[in-house]
Amino acid sequence: DQRATVKALGLGKIGTSVLKNDTPTIRGMIHKVEHLVKVEKVEA
């Protein structure tokens, strides 16, 4: 369910942003809802 995936990523309302570690699990979740979110890679 896309709604549950977005919530599991820590996103809620429009305009919300979160930082996540680059793991296979997170990548899979992003791939599932990539049409709903914008992803940017941040160098630490």
mmCIF entry with sequence, helices, sheets and N, C-alpha, C, O atoms, coordinates in Angstrom:
data_MODEL
# 
_entry.id   MODEL 
# 
_entity.id                         1 
_entity.type                       polymer 
_entity.pdbx_number_of_molecules   1 
# 
_entity_poly.entity_id                      1 
_entity_poly.type                           'polypeptide(L)' 
_entity_poly.nstd_linkage                   no 
_entity_poly.nstd_monomer                   no 
_entity_poly.pdbx_seq_one_letter_code       DQRATVKALGLGKIGTSVLKNDTPTIRGMIHKVEHLVKVEKVEA 
_entity_poly.pdbx_seq_one_letter_code_can   DQRATVKALGLGKIGTSVLKNDTPTIRGMIHKVEHLVKVEKVEA 
_entity_poly.pdbx_strand_id                 A 
# 
loop_
_entity_poly_seq.entity_id 
_entity_poly_seq.num 
_entity_poly_seq.mon_id 
_entity_poly_seq.hetero 
1 1  ASP n 
1 2  GLN n 
1 3  ARG n 
1 4  ALA n 
1 5  THR n 
1 6  VAL n 
1 7  LYS n 
1 8  ALA n 
1 9  LEU n 
1 10 GLY n 
1 11 LEU n 
1 12 GLY n 
1 13 LYS n 
1 14 ILE n 
1 15 GLY n 
1 16 THR n 
1 17 SER n 
1 18 VAL n 
1 19 LEU n 
1 20 LYS n 
1 21 ASN n 
1 22 ASP n 
1 23 THR n 
1 24 PRO n 
1 25 THR n 
1 26 ILE n 
1 27 ARG n 
1 28 GLY n 
1 29 MET n 
1 30 ILE n 
1 31 HIS n 
1 32 LYS n 
1 33 VAL n 
1 34 GLU n 
1 35 HIS n 
1 36 LEU n 
1 37 VAL n 
1 38 LYS n 
1 39 VAL n 
1 40 GLU n 
1 41 LYS n 
1 42 VAL n 
1 43 GLU n 
1 44 ALA n 
# 
_struct_asym.id          A 
_struct_asym.entity_id   1 
# 
loop_
_struct_conf.conf_type_id 
_struct_conf.id 
_struct_conf.pdbx_PDB_helix_id 
_struct_conf.beg_label_comp_id 
_struct_conf.beg_label_asym_id 
_struct_conf.beg_label_seq_id 
_struct_conf.pdbx_beg_PDB_ins_code 
_struct_conf.end_label_comp_id 
_struct_conf.end_label_asym_id 
_struct_conf.end_label_seq_id 
_struct_conf.pdbx_end_PDB_ins_code 
_struct_conf.beg_auth_comp_id 
_struct_conf.beg_auth_asym_id 
_struct_conf.beg_auth_seq_id 
_struct_conf.end_auth_comp_id 
_struct_conf.end_auth_asym_id 
_struct_conf.end_auth_seq_id 
_struct_conf.pdbx_PDB_helix_class 
_struct_conf.details 
_struct_conf.pdbx_PDB_helix_length 
HELX_P HELX_P1 AA1 GLN A 2  ? ALA A 8  ? GLN A 2  ALA A 8  1 ? 7 
HELX_P HELX_P2 AA2 PRO A 24 ? LYS A 32 ? PRO A 24 LYS A 32 1 ? 9 
# 
_struct_conf_type.id          HELX_P 
_struct_conf_type.criteria    ? 
_struct_conf_type.reference   ? 
# 
loop_
_atom_site.group_PDB 
_atom_site.id 
_atom_site.type_symbol 
_atom_site.label_atom_id 
_atom_site.label_alt_id 
_atom_site.label_comp_id 
_atom_site.label_asym_id 
_atom_site.label_entity_id 
_atom_site.label_seq_id 
_atom_site.pdbx_PDB_ins_code 
_atom_site.Cartn_x 
_atom_site.Cartn_y 
_atom_site.Cartn_z 
_atom_site.occupancy 
_atom_site.B_iso_or_equiv 
_atom_site.pdbx_formal_charge 
_atom_site.auth_seq_id 
_atom_site.auth_comp_id 
_atom_site.auth_asym_id 
_atom_site.auth_atom_id 
_atom_site.pdbx_PDB_model_num 
ATOM 1   N N  . ASP A 1 1  ? 0.841  -1.182 0.000  1.00 0.00 ? 1  ASP A N  1 
ATOM 2   C CA . ASP A 1 1  ? 0.000  0.000  0.000  1.00 0.00 ? 1  ASP A CA 1 
ATOM 3   C C  . ASP A 1 1  ? 0.884  1.242  0.000  1.00 0.00 ? 1  ASP A C  1 
ATOM 4   O O  . ASP A 1 1  ? 1.747  1.396  0.864  1.00 0.00 ? 1  ASP A O  1 
ATOM 5   N N  . GLN A 1 2  ? 0.670  2.118  -0.961 1.00 0.00 ? 2  GLN A N  1 
ATOM 6   C CA . GLN A 1 2  ? 1.500  3.311  -1.107 1.00 0.00 ? 2  GLN A CA 1 
ATOM 7   C C  . GLN A 1 2  ? 1.372  4.256  0.077  1.00 0.00 ? 2  GLN A C  1 
ATOM 8   O O  . GLN A 1 2  ? 2.354  4.864  0.501  1.00 0.00 ? 2  GLN A O  1 
ATOM 9   N N  . ARG A 1 3  ? 0.182  4.378  0.602  1.00 0.00 ? 3  ARG A N  1 
ATOM 10  C CA . ARG A 1 3  ? -0.039 5.277  1.742  1.00 0.00 ? 3  ARG A CA 1 
ATOM 11  C C  . ARG A 1 3  ? 0.783  4.826  2.951  1.00 0.00 ? 3  ARG A C  1 
ATOM 12  O O  . ARG A 1 3  ? 1.385  5.649  3.641  1.00 0.00 ? 3  ARG A O  1 
ATOM 13  N N  . ALA A 1 4  ? 0.804  3.532  3.201  1.00 0.00 ? 4  ALA A N  1 
ATOM 14  C CA . ALA A 1 4  ? 1.579  2.988  4.318  1.00 0.00 ? 4  ALA A CA 1 
ATOM 15  C C  . ALA A 1 4  ? 3.078  3.159  4.082  1.00 0.00 ? 4  ALA A C  1 
ATOM 16  O O  . ALA A 1 4  ? 3.829  3.419  5.022  1.00 0.00 ? 4  ALA A O  1 
ATOM 17  N N  . THR A 1 5  ? 3.513  3.014  2.837  1.00 0.00 ? 5  THR A N  1 
ATOM 18  C CA . THR A 1 5  ? 4.926  3.177  2.513  1.00 0.00 ? 5  THR A CA 1 
ATOM 19  C C  . THR A 1 5  ? 5.373  4.608  2.750  1.00 0.00 ? 5  THR A C  1 
ATOM 20  O O  . THR A 1 5  ? 6.435  4.838  3.330  1.00 0.00 ? 5  THR A O  1 
ATOM 21  N N  . VAL A 1 6  ? 4.577  5.571  2.310  1.00 0.00 ? 6  VAL A N  1 
ATOM 22  C CA . VAL A 1 6  ? 4.906  6.983  2.522  1.00 0.00 ? 6  VAL A CA 1 
ATOM 23  C C  . VAL A 1 6  ? 4.977  7.282  4.017  1.00 0.00 ? 6  VAL A C  1 
ATOM 24  O O  . VAL A 1 6  ? 5.876  7.992  4.467  1.00 0.00 ? 6  VAL A O  1 
ATOM 25  N N  . LYS A 1 7  ? 4.053  6.756  4.772  1.00 0.00 ? 7  LYS A N  1 
ATOM 26  C CA . LYS A 1 7  ? 4.041  6.969  6.223  1.00 0.00 ? 7  LYS A CA 1 
ATOM 27  C C  . LYS A 1 7  ? 5.267  6.316  6.865  1.00 0.00 ? 7  LYS A C  1 
ATOM 28  O O  . LYS A 1 7  ? 5.871  6.890  7.771  1.00 0.00 ? 7  LYS A O  1 
ATOM 29  N N  . ALA A 1 8  ? 5.633  5.127  6.405  1.00 0.00 ? 8  ALA A N  1 
ATOM 30  C CA . ALA A 1 8  ? 6.792  4.424  6.950  1.00 0.00 ? 8  ALA A CA 1 
ATOM 31  C C  . ALA A 1 8  ? 8.093  5.171  6.657  1.00 0.00 ? 8  ALA A C  1 
ATOM 32  O O  . ALA A 1 8  ? 9.059  5.064  7.413  1.00 0.00 ? 8  ALA A O  1 
ATOM 33  N N  . LEU A 1 9  ? 8.115  5.918  5.568  1.00 0.00 ? 9  LEU A N  1 
ATOM 34  C CA . LEU A 1 9  ? 9.286  6.732  5.244  1.00 0.00 ? 9  LEU A CA 1 
ATOM 35  C C  . LEU A 1 9  ? 9.358  7.987  6.108  1.00 0.00 ? 9  LEU A C  1 
ATOM 36  O O  . LEU A 1 9  ? 10.357 8.706  6.079  1.00 0.00 ? 9  LEU A O  1 
ATOM 37  N N  . GLY A 1 10 ? 8.318  8.247  6.864  1.00 0.00 ? 10 GLY A N  1 
ATOM 38  C CA . GLY A 1 10 ? 8.312  9.412  7.741  1.00 0.00 ? 10 GLY A CA 1 
ATOM 39  C C  . GLY A 1 10 ? 7.723  10.642 7.100  1.00 0.00 ? 10 GLY A C  1 
ATOM 40  O O  . GLY A 1 10 ? 7.867  11.749 7.619  1.00 0.00 ? 10 GLY A O  1 
ATOM 41  N N  . LEU A 1 11 ? 7.060  10.459 5.975  1.00 0.00 ? 11 LEU A N  1 
ATOM 42  C CA . LEU A 1 11 ? 6.452  11.582 5.267  1.00 0.00 ? 11 LEU A CA 1 
ATOM 43  C C  . LEU A 1 11 ? 4.982  11.667 5.621  1.00 0.00 ? 11 LEU A C  1 
ATOM 44  O O  . LEU A 1 11 ? 4.322  10.654 5.851  1.00 0.00 ? 11 LEU A O  1 
ATOM 45  N N  . GLY A 1 12 ? 4.484  12.871 5.662  1.00 0.00 ? 12 GLY A N  1 
ATOM 46  C CA . GLY A 1 12 ? 3.078  13.065 5.992  1.00 0.00 ? 12 GLY A CA 1 
ATOM 47  C C  . GLY A 1 12 ? 2.448  14.021 5.001  1.00 0.00 ? 12 GLY A C  1 
ATOM 48  O O  . GLY A 1 12 ? 2.010  13.628 3.919  1.00 0.00 ? 12 GLY A O  1 
ATOM 49  N N  . LYS A 1 13 ? 2.412  15.266 5.388  1.00 0.00 ? 13 LYS A N  1 
ATOM 50  C CA . LYS A 1 13 ? 1.775  16.274 4.553  1.00 0.00 ? 13 LYS A CA 1 
ATOM 51  C C  . LYS A 1 13 ? 2.679  16.683 3.394  1.00 0.00 ? 13 LYS A C  1 
ATOM 52  O O  . LYS A 1 13 ? 3.877  16.403 3.401  1.00 0.00 ? 13 LYS A O  1 
ATOM 53  N N  . ILE A 1 14 ? 2.104  17.337 2.416  1.00 0.00 ? 14 ILE A N  1 
ATOM 54  C CA . ILE A 1 14 ? 2.852  17.833 1.264  1.00 0.00 ? 14 ILE A CA 1 
ATOM 55  C C  . ILE A 1 14 ? 3.918  18.812 1.744  1.00 0.00 ? 14 ILE A C  1 
ATOM 56  O O  . ILE A 1 14 ? 3.656  19.649 2.607  1.00 0.00 ? 14 ILE A O  1 
ATOM 57  N N  . GLY A 1 15 ? 5.110  18.706 1.186  1.00 0.00 ? 15 GLY A N  1 
ATOM 58  C CA . GLY A 1 15 ? 6.197  19.598 1.550  1.00 0.00 ? 15 GLY A CA 1 
ATOM 59  C C  . GLY A 1 15 ? 7.074  19.082 2.676  1.00 0.00 ? 15 GLY A C  1 
ATOM 60  O O  . GLY A 1 15 ? 8.057  19.729 3.037  1.00 0.00 ? 15 GLY A O  1 
ATOM 61  N N  . THR A 1 16 ? 6.740  17.935 3.234  1.00 0.00 ? 16 THR A N  1 
ATOM 62  C CA . THR A 1 16 ? 7.537  17.343 4.305  1.00 0.00 ? 16 THR A CA 1 
ATOM 63  C C  . THR A 1 16 ? 8.823  16.768 3.720  1.00 0.00 ? 16 THR A C  1 
ATOM 64  O O  . THR A 1 16 ? 8.819  16.205 2.626  1.00 0.00 ? 16 THR A O  1 
ATOM 65  N N  . SER A 1 17 ? 9.922  16.915 4.457  1.00 0.00 ? 17 SER A N  1 
ATOM 66  C CA . SER A 1 17 ? 11.171 16.307 4.003  1.00 0.00 ? 17 SER A CA 1 
ATOM 67  C C  . SER A 1 17 ? 11.801 15.527 5.150  1.00 0.00 ? 17 SER A C  1 
ATOM 68  O O  . SER A 1 17 ? 11.643 15.874 6.320  1.00 0.00 ? 17 SER A O  1 
ATOM 69  N N  . VAL A 1 18 ? 12.510 14.476 4.794  1.00 0.00 ? 18 VAL A N  1 
ATOM 70  C CA . VAL A 1 18 ? 13.195 13.638 5.779  1.00 0.00 ? 18 VAL A CA 1 
ATOM 71  C C  . VAL A 1 18 ? 14.548 13.220 5.223  1.00 0.00 ? 18 VAL A C  1 
ATOM 72  O O  . VAL A 1 18 ? 14.748 13.192 4.009  1.00 0.00 ? 18 VAL A O  1 
ATOM 73  N N  . LEU A 1 19 ? 15.468 12.898 6.111  1.00 0.00 ? 19 LEU A N  1 
ATOM 74  C CA . LEU A 1 19 ? 16.760 12.346 5.725  1.00 0.00 ? 19 LEU A CA 1 
ATOM 75  C C  . LEU A 1 19 ? 16.775 10.878 6.122  1.00 0.00 ? 19 LEU A C  1 
ATOM 76  O O  . LEU A 1 19 ? 16.436 10.528 7.253  1.00 0.00 ? 19 LEU A O  1 
ATOM 77  N N  . LYS A 1 20 ? 17.167 10.029 5.192  1.00 0.00 ? 20 LYS A N  1 
ATOM 78  C CA . LYS A 1 20 ? 17.228 8.587  5.451  1.00 0.00 ? 20 LYS A CA 1 
ATOM 79  C C  . LYS A 1 20 ? 18.582 8.061  4.993  1.00 0.00 ? 20 LYS A C  1 
ATOM 80  O O  . LYS A 1 20 ? 19.170 8.579  4.043  1.00 0.00 ? 20 LYS A O  1 
ATOM 81  N N  . ASN A 1 21 ? 19.069 7.035  5.672  1.00 0.00 ? 21 ASN A N  1 
ATOM 82  C CA . ASN A 1 21 ? 20.284 6.358  5.231  1.00 0.00 ? 21 ASN A CA 1 
ATOM 83  C C  . ASN A 1 21 ? 20.001 5.606  3.937  1.00 0.00 ? 21 ASN A C  1 
ATOM 84  O O  . ASN A 1 21 ? 18.879 5.166  3.690  1.00 0.00 ? 21 ASN A O  1 
ATOM 85  N N  . ASP A 1 22 ? 21.039 5.468  3.119  1.00 0.00 ? 22 ASP A N  1 
ATOM 86  C CA . ASP A 1 22 ? 20.906 4.785  1.837  1.00 0.00 ? 22 ASP A CA 1 
ATOM 87  C C  . ASP A 1 22 ? 21.059 3.282  2.043  1.00 0.00 ? 22 ASP A C  1 
ATOM 88  O O  . ASP A 1 22 ? 22.167 2.747  2.010  1.00 0.00 ? 22 ASP A O  1 
ATOM 89  N N  . THR A 1 23 ? 19.925 2.610  2.257  1.00 0.00 ? 23 THR A N  1 
ATOM 90  C CA . THR A 1 23 ? 19.928 1.165  2.456  1.00 0.00 ? 23 THR A CA 1 
ATOM 91  C C  . THR A 1 23 ? 19.036 0.521  1.399  1.00 0.00 ? 23 THR A C  1 
ATOM 92  O O  . THR A 1 23 ? 18.174 1.191  0.831  1.00 0.00 ? 23 THR A O  1 
ATOM 93  N N  . PRO A 1 24 ? 19.228 -0.753 1.131  1.00 0.00 ? 24 PRO A N  1 
ATOM 94  C CA . PRO A 1 24 ? 18.372 -1.433 0.157  1.00 0.00 ? 24 PRO A CA 1 
ATOM 95  C C  . PRO A 1 24 ? 16.884 -1.358 0.521  1.00 0.00 ? 24 PRO A C  1 
ATOM 96  O O  . PRO A 1 24 ? 16.034 -1.259 -0.363 1.00 0.00 ? 24 PRO A O  1 
ATOM 97  N N  . THR A 1 25 ? 16.576 -1.404 1.801  1.00 0.00 ? 25 THR A N  1 
ATOM 98  C CA . THR A 1 25 ? 15.178 -1.337 2.238  1.00 0.00 ? 25 THR A CA 1 
ATOM 99  C C  . THR A 1 25 ? 14.567 0.014  1.892  1.00 0.00 ? 25 THR A C  1 
ATOM 100 O O  . THR A 1 25 ? 13.465 0.084  1.347  1.00 0.00 ? 25 THR A O  1 
ATOM 101 N N  . ILE A 1 26 ? 15.286 1.084  2.209  1.00 0.00 ? 26 ILE A N  1 
ATOM 102 C CA . ILE A 1 26 ? 14.796 2.438  1.922  1.00 0.00 ? 26 ILE A CA 1 
ATOM 103 C C  . ILE A 1 26 ? 14.682 2.640  0.417  1.00 0.00 ? 26 ILE A C  1 
ATOM 104 O O  . ILE A 1 26 ? 13.709 3.226  -0.057 1.00 0.00 ? 26 ILE A O  1 
ATOM 105 N N  . ARG A 1 27 ? 15.673 2.159  -0.340 1.00 0.00 ? 27 ARG A N  1 
ATOM 106 C CA . ARG A 1 27 ? 15.610 2.288  -1.803 1.00 0.00 ? 27 ARG A CA 1 
ATOM 107 C C  . ARG A 1 27 ? 14.379 1.582  -2.369 1.00 0.00 ? 27 ARG A C  1 
ATOM 108 O O  . ARG A 1 27 ? 13.732 2.095  -3.282 1.00 0.00 ? 27 ARG A O  1 
ATOM 109 N N  . GLY A 1 28 ? 14.059 0.416  -1.831 1.00 0.00 ? 28 GLY A N  1 
ATOM 110 C CA . GLY A 1 28 ? 12.881 -0.323 -2.280 1.00 0.00 ? 28 GLY A CA 1 
ATOM 111 C C  . GLY A 1 28 ? 11.598 0.427  -1.984 1.00 0.00 ? 28 GLY A C  1 
ATOM 112 O O  . GLY A 1 28 ? 10.678 0.453  -2.801 1.00 0.00 ? 28 GLY A O  1 
ATOM 113 N N  . MET A 1 29 ? 11.543 1.038  -0.802 1.00 0.00 ? 29 MET A N  1 
ATOM 114 C CA . MET A 1 29 ? 10.359 1.814  -0.438 1.00 0.00 ? 29 MET A CA 1 
ATOM 115 C C  . MET A 1 29 ? 10.212 3.031  -1.344 1.00 0.00 ? 29 MET A C  1 
ATOM 116 O O  . MET A 1 29 ? 9.108  3.362  -1.779 1.00 0.00 ? 29 MET A O  1 
ATOM 117 N N  . ILE A 1 30 ? 11.332 3.695  -1.626 1.00 0.00 ? 30 ILE A N  1 
ATOM 118 C CA . ILE A 1 30 ? 11.299 4.868  -2.510 1.00 0.00 ? 30 ILE A CA 1 
ATOM 119 C C  . ILE A 1 30 ? 10.877 4.454  -3.916 1.00 0.00 ? 30 ILE A C  1 
ATOM 120 O O  . ILE A 1 30 ? 10.086 5.142  -4.560 1.00 0.00 ? 30 ILE A O  1 
ATOM 121 N N  . HIS A 1 31 ? 11.405 3.333  -4.386 1.00 0.00 ? 31 HIS A N  1 
ATOM 122 C CA . HIS A 1 31 ? 11.043 2.850  -5.723 1.00 0.00 ? 31 HIS A CA 1 
ATOM 123 C C  . HIS A 1 31 ? 9.538  2.605  -5.835 1.00 0.00 ? 31 HIS A C  1 
ATOM 124 O O  . HIS A 1 31 ? 8.941  2.840  -6.886 1.00 0.00 ? 31 HIS A O  1 
ATOM 125 N N  . LYS A 1 32 ? 8.940  2.139  -4.763 1.00 0.00 ? 32 LYS A N  1 
ATOM 126 C CA . LYS A 1 32 ? 7.510  1.833  -4.745 1.00 0.00 ? 32 LYS A CA 1 
ATOM 127 C C  . LYS A 1 32 ? 6.649  3.089  -4.886 1.00 0.00 ? 32 LYS A C  1 
ATOM 128 O O  . LYS A 1 32 ? 5.546  3.030  -5.429 1.00 0.00 ? 32 LYS A O  1 
ATOM 129 N N  . VAL A 1 33 ? 7.155  4.227  -4.395 1.00 0.00 ? 33 VAL A N  1 
ATOM 130 C CA . VAL A 1 33 ? 6.367  5.471  -4.425 1.00 0.00 ? 33 VAL A CA 1 
ATOM 131 C C  . VAL A 1 33 ? 7.113  6.596  -5.153 1.00 0.00 ? 33 VAL A C  1 
ATOM 132 O O  . VAL A 1 33 ? 6.872  7.772  -4.882 1.00 0.00 ? 33 VAL A O  1 
ATOM 133 N N  . GLU A 1 34 ? 8.014  6.242  -6.074 1.00 0.00 ? 34 GLU A N  1 
ATOM 134 C CA . GLU A 1 34 ? 8.848  7.257  -6.720 1.00 0.00 ? 34 GLU A CA 1 
ATOM 135 C C  . GLU A 1 34 ? 8.045  8.287  -7.513 1.00 0.00 ? 34 GLU A C  1 
ATOM 136 O O  . GLU A 1 34 ? 8.531  9.392  -7.754 1.00 0.00 ? 34 GLU A O  1 
ATOM 137 N N  . HIS A 1 35 ? 6.843  7.945  -7.915 1.00 0.00 ? 35 HIS A N  1 
ATOM 138 C CA . HIS A 1 35 ? 6.001  8.899  -8.641 1.00 0.00 ? 35 HIS A CA 1 
ATOM 139 C C  . HIS A 1 35 ? 5.357  9.913  -7.698 1.00 0.00 ? 35 HIS A C  1 
ATOM 140 O O  . HIS A 1 35 ? 4.747  10.880 -8.154 1.00 0.00 ? 35 HIS A O  1 
ATOM 141 N N  . LEU A 1 36 ? 5.488  9.702  -6.390 1.00 0.00 ? 36 LEU A N  1 
ATOM 142 C CA . LEU A 1 36 ? 4.895  10.598 -5.393 1.00 0.00 ? 36 LEU A CA 1 
ATOM 143 C C  . LEU A 1 36 ? 5.926  11.461 -4.672 1.00 0.00 ? 36 LEU A C  1 
ATOM 144 O O  . LEU A 1 36 ? 5.563  12.463 -4.056 1.00 0.00 ? 36 LEU A O  1 
ATOM 145 N N  . VAL A 1 37 ? 7.191  11.094 -4.737 1.00 0.00 ? 37 VAL A N  1 
ATOM 146 C CA . VAL A 1 37 ? 8.218  11.783 -3.952 1.00 0.00 ? 37 VAL A CA 1 
ATOM 147 C C  . VAL A 1 37 ? 9.355  12.278 -4.838 1.00 0.00 ? 37 VAL A C  1 
ATOM 148 O O  . VAL A 1 37 ? 9.549  11.804 -5.958 1.00 0.00 ? 37 VAL A O  1 
ATOM 149 N N  . LYS A 1 38 ? 10.097 13.239 -4.307 1.00 0.00 ? 38 LYS A N  1 
ATOM 150 C CA . LYS A 1 38 ? 11.310 13.724 -4.960 1.00 0.00 ? 38 LYS A CA 1 
ATOM 151 C C  . LYS A 1 38 ? 12.472 13.296 -4.080 1.00 0.00 ? 38 LYS A C  1 
ATOM 152 O O  . LYS A 1 38 ? 12.448 13.514 -2.869 1.00 0.00 ? 38 LYS A O  1 
ATOM 153 N N  . VAL A 1 39 ? 13.488 12.689 -4.681 1.00 0.00 ? 39 VAL A N  1 
ATOM 154 C CA . VAL A 1 39 ? 14.622 12.166 -3.924 1.00 0.00 ? 39 VAL A CA 1 
ATOM 155 C C  . VAL A 1 39 ? 15.879 12.913 -4.341 1.00 0.00 ? 39 VAL A C  1 
ATOM 156 O O  . VAL A 1 39 ? 16.156 13.075 -5.530 1.00 0.00 ? 39 VAL A O  1 
ATOM 157 N N  . GLU A 1 40 ? 16.635 13.366 -3.347 1.00 0.00 ? 40 GLU A N  1 
ATOM 158 C CA . GLU A 1 40 ? 17.919 14.016 -3.591 1.00 0.00 ? 40 GLU A CA 1 
ATOM 159 C C  . GLU A 1 40 ? 18.971 13.346 -2.729 1.00 0.00 ? 40 GLU A C  1 
ATOM 160 O O  . GLU A 1 40 ? 18.729 13.053 -1.558 1.00 0.00 ? 40 GLU A O  1 
ATOM 161 N N  . LYS A 1 41 ? 20.140 13.103 -3.307 1.00 0.00 ? 41 LYS A N  1 
ATOM 162 C CA . LYS A 1 41 ? 21.233 12.508 -2.547 1.00 0.00 ? 41 LYS A CA 1 
ATOM 163 C C  . LYS A 1 41 ? 22.044 13.635 -1.910 1.00 0.00 ? 41 LYS A C  1 
ATOM 164 O O  . LYS A 1 41 ? 22.417 14.600 -2.576 1.00 0.00 ? 41 LYS A O  1 
ATOM 165 N N  . VAL A 1 42 ? 22.312 13.498 -0.611 1.00 0.00 ? 42 VAL A N  1 
ATOM 166 C CA . VAL A 1 42 ? 23.070 14.502 0.136  1.00 0.00 ? 42 VAL A CA 1 
ATOM 167 C C  . VAL A 1 42 ? 24.387 13.879 0.560  1.00 0.00 ? 42 VAL A C  1 
ATOM 168 O O  . VAL A 1 42 ? 24.411 12.818 1.185  1.00 0.00 ? 42 VAL A O  1 
ATOM 169 N N  . GLU A 1 43 ? 25.480 14.543 0.218  1.00 0.00 ? 43 GLU A N  1 
ATOM 170 C CA . GLU A 1 43 ? 26.798 14.059 0.628  1.00 0.00 ? 43 GLU A CA 1 
ATOM 171 C C  . GLU A 1 43 ? 27.082 14.532 2.047  1.00 0.00 ? 43 GLU A C  1 
ATOM 172 O O  . GLU A 1 43 ? 26.898 15.706 2.367  1.00 0.00 ? 43 GLU A O  1 
ATOM 173 N N  . ALA A 1 44 ? 27.527 13.620 2.886  1.00 0.00 ? 44 ALA A N  1 
ATOM 174 C CA . ALA A 1 44 ? 27.791 13.976 4.290  1.00 0.00 ? 44 ALA A CA 1 
ATOM 175 C C  . ALA A 1 44 ? 29.240 14.356 4.490  1.00 0.00 ? 44 ALA A C  1 
ATOM 176 O O  . ALA A 1 44 ? 29.643 14.684 5.606  1.00 0.00 ? 44 ALA A O  1 
# 
